[in-house]
Amino acid sequence: MNIVEMVLSEEIIEYNFTTVVEMDNVWSMAYFLERFDLFDRVTFDDGTYIEIDGLIGCHSGGNGDFYSHKIKFEIL
């Protein structure tokens, strides 16, 4: 099951990851999109908020520093 299916079936509500390189929220969103090969499925993008297939909203944020990242999902 891929990440989109997991979000739509409500198996996952956020994705957390850490990096060894400092990243702001825009960079961490790009990292997330690359990690799951989602660039072609983005229907809206403002840098820290994207929509995938017009079905899922994704909010990029942090966990308190520039090394801990969080992508929160919402079904539209």
Stockholm file with secondary structure:
# STOCKHOLM 1.0

chainA/1-76         MNIVEMVLSEEIIEYNFTTVVEMDNVWSMAYFLERFDLFDRVTFDDGTYIEIDGLIGCHSGGNGDFYSHKIKFEIL
#=GR chainA/1-76 SS CCHHHHHHTTSCSEEEEECSSCCCHHHHHHHHHHHTTCGGGEEEECSSEEEETTTEEEEEEESSSSSEEEEEEEEC
#=GC SS_cons        CCHHHHHHTTSCSEEEEECSSCCCHHHHHHHHHHHTTCGGGEEEECSSEEEETTTEEEEEEESSSSSEEEEEEEEC
//
